[in-house]
Amino acid sequence: MDKKALRAEIREKKRAMTESQIEKTSAALGEQLRNHPLYQSAKSIFGYLSYNQEVRTMPMLEQAQKDGKRVAVPKVIDDTMIFIWLDDLSRVELGYCNIPEPVDNGPEAVDETALVMMPGLAFDPQGHRCGYGGGFYDRYLEKHPDHPTIAMCYGFQMFDRLDVDAHDIPVDVVLHQEVLG
């Protein structure tokens, strides 16, 4: 299946989910994340602010702060994605492609050991991912290759094998959860 067809199939399945299913499944994924050694050893979390039917990350970011971790989220400036420290999780607005991002343009987050939470539409057990097509995370990780990476997805977003391009950077760990009612 080509990436365009794959993206359409996943979007359709995500749109069919109820808000309750999204919240319950996201909460279970949040527990998986919190119990994972990569999370437990991280001093900083470079997360993302979910939109549409993505796994809800805000409770995970709030928990990370309660766990004493510093949190940063991406912001697109021109055609580059950077991570901005977000000590006040309410200081967000709609940004690039109507994705929530920090109101402020700084301070830029610097922690080459931070755990990067990766969004995506589809994943496989080897950590390959099909993103949304912008290539922002691949370009970021190419410049910052030492970050551990983790992705979370609904069970229907996992595939046995994804076709990848040479520039696609796999994630270290994919946590997945079948949709909960």
C-alpha positions as CSV (number, residue, x, y, z in Angstrom):
1,M,0.0,0.0,0.0
2,D,1.4,3.4,-0.9
3,K,1.7,6.1,1.6
4,K,-1.2,8.2,0.2
5,A,-3.6,5.2,0.5
6,L,-2.2,4.3,3.9
7,R,-2.7,7.8,5.2
8,A,-6.3,7.8,3.9
9,E,-7.1,4.4,5.5
10,I,-5.7,5.4,8.9
11,R,-7.5,8.8,8.9
12,E,-10.8,7.1,8.2
13,K,-10.3,4.7,11.1
14,K,-9.3,7.5,13.4
15,R,-12.3,9.6,12.5
16,A,-14.6,6.6,13.4
17,M,-13.3,6.7,17.0
18,T,-15.4,8.3,19.7
19,E,-13.9,10.8,22.1
20,S,-14.4,8.3,24.9
21,Q,-12.4,5.7,23.0
22,I,-9.6,8.1,22.3
23,E,-9.4,9.2,25.9
24,K,-9.5,5.7,27.4
25,T,-7.0,4.3,24.9
26,S,-4.7,7.3,25.4
27,A,-4.8,6.9,29.1
28,A,-3.7,3.2,28.7
29,L,-0.9,4.3,26.4
30,G,0.1,7.0,29.0
31,E,0.5,4.2,31.6
32,Q,2.7,2.2,29.2
33,L,4.8,5.3,28.6
34,R,5.2,6.1,32.2
35,N,6.3,2.5,33.0
36,H,8.8,2.4,30.1
37,P,12.6,2.6,31.0
38,L,13.2,5.3,28.3
39,Y,10.6,7.5,30.1
40,Q,11.8,6.7,33.6
41,S,15.4,7.5,32.8
42,A,14.7,10.7,30.8
43,K,15.3,14.1,32.5
44,S,13.4,15.9,29.7
45,I,10.5,14.9,27.4
46,F,10.3,16.4,23.9
47,G,6.6,15.7,23.4
48,Y,4.0,17.0,21.0
49,L,0.6,18.5,21.3
50,S,-2.0,16.2,19.7
51,Y,-4.7,17.3,17.4
52,N,-7.7,15.7,15.7
53,Q,-7.9,12.0,16.8
54,E,-4.3,11.6,17.7
55,V,-3.3,9.9,21.0
56,R,-4.0,12.5,23.7
57,T,-0.6,13.7,24.9
58,M,-1.5,16.6,27.2
59,P,-2.1,14.3,30.2
60,M,1.2,12.6,29.5
61,L,3.0,15.9,29.4
62,E,1.3,17.0,32.6
63,Q,2.4,13.7,34.3
64,A,5.9,14.2,33.0
65,Q,6.0,17.6,34.8
66,K,4.6,16.0,38.0
67,D,7.4,13.4,37.7
68,G,10.0,16.2,37.7
69,K,10.7,16.2,34.0
70,R,11.1,19.3,31.9
71,V,8.8,19.3,28.9
72,A,9.3,20.8,25.4
73,V,7.0,20.7,22.4
74,P,7.6,21.5,18.7
75,K,7.0,24.7,16.9
76,V,7.4,25.3,13.2
77,I,9.2,28.5,12.3
78,D,9.5,29.1,8.6
79,D,10.1,25.5,7.4
80,T,12.0,24.3,10.5
81,M,10.8,22.5,13.5
82,I,12.4,23.3,16.9
83,F,11.4,22.3,20.4
84,I,10.4,25.1,22.8
85,W,10.5,24.6,26.6
86,L,6.8,24.7,27.7
87,D,6.8,25.1,31.5
88,D,3.2,26.4,31.3
89,L,1.2,23.9,29.3
90,S,-1.6,26.4,28.8
91,R,0.5,28.7,26.7
92,V,-0.4,27.2,23.4
93,E,-2.2,28.3,20.2
94,L,-3.0,26.9,16.8
95,G,0.1,27.1,14.6
96,Y,1.4,25.3,11.5
97,C,-1.4,23.3,9.8
98,N,-3.7,24.2,12.8
99,I,-1.5,22.0,15.1
100,P,-1.3,23.3,18.6
101,E,2.1,24.8,19.4
102,P,3.7,27.2,22.0
103,V,2.7,30.8,21.9
104,D,6.3,31.8,22.5
105,N,9.2,31.4,20.1
106,G,11.6,30.5,22.9
107,P,13.5,29.5,24.8
108,E,14.6,26.7,22.5
109,A,14.9,23.4,24.3
110,V,18.4,21.9,24.4
111,D,18.9,18.5,25.9
112,E,20.4,16.0,23.5
113,T,19.3,13.1,25.8
114,A,15.7,14.1,25.9
115,L,13.1,11.4,25.1
116,V,11.4,12.4,21.8
117,M,7.7,11.4,21.5
118,M,7.0,10.8,17.8
119,P,3.6,11.3,16.2
120,G,2.7,9.3,13.1
121,L,-0.1,7.6,11.1
122,A,1.3,4.1,10.9
123,F,4.1,2.1,12.4
124,D,5.7,-1.4,12.3
125,P,7.5,-3.5,14.9
126,Q,10.9,-2.4,13.5
127,G,10.1,1.2,14.4
128,H,9.4,2.4,10.9
129,R,6.8,5.1,10.7
130,C,4.6,6.8,8.2
131,G,4.3,10.4,9.3
132,Y,2.1,13.1,7.9
133,G,4.4,13.9,5.0
134,G,6.2,17.1,6.2
135,G,9.4,15.3,7.2
136,F,9.9,17.6,10.2
137,Y,10.9,14.9,12.6
138,D,13.2,13.1,10.2
139,R,15.1,16.4,9.5
140,Y,15.2,17.2,13.3
141,L,16.5,13.7,14.2
142,E,19.1,13.8,11.4
143,K,20.6,16.9,13.0
144,H,20.1,15.5,16.6
145,P,20.7,11.7,16.2
146,D,21.4,10.8,19.9
147,H,17.8,11.3,21.1
148,P,16.0,8.2,22.2
149,T,12.6,8.1,20.5
150,I,9.2,6.5,21.3
151,A,5.9,6.5,19.6
152,M,2.4,5.6,20.8
153,C,-0.4,4.5,18.6
154,Y,-3.8,2.8,18.4
155,G,-3.6,-0.9,17.5
156,F,-5.0,-0.4,14.0
157,Q,-2.0,1.9,13.3
158,M,0.4,-1.1,13.6
159,F,1.4,-3.0,10.4
160,D,3.6,-6.0,9.9
161,R,5.9,-4.0,7.6
162,L,5.9,-0.5,6.2
163,D,7.7,0.6,3.0
164,V,10.2,3.3,4.0
165,D,12.3,5.9,2.1
166,A,16.0,6.3,2.7
167,H,15.5,9.5,4.7
168,D,13.0,7.9,7.1
169,I,14.4,7.5,10.6
170,P,12.8,4.7,12.6
171,V,11.8,5.2,16.3
172,D,13.4,3.1,19.0
173,V,10.1,1.9,20.6
174,V,6.5,1.8,19.4
175,L,3.9,1.4,22.2
176,H,0.5,0.4,20.9
177,Q,-2.9,-0.3,22.4
178,E,-6.0,-1.8,20.9
179,V,-8.9,0.7,21.0
180,L,-10.7,0.6,24.4
181,G,-14.5,1.2,24.6
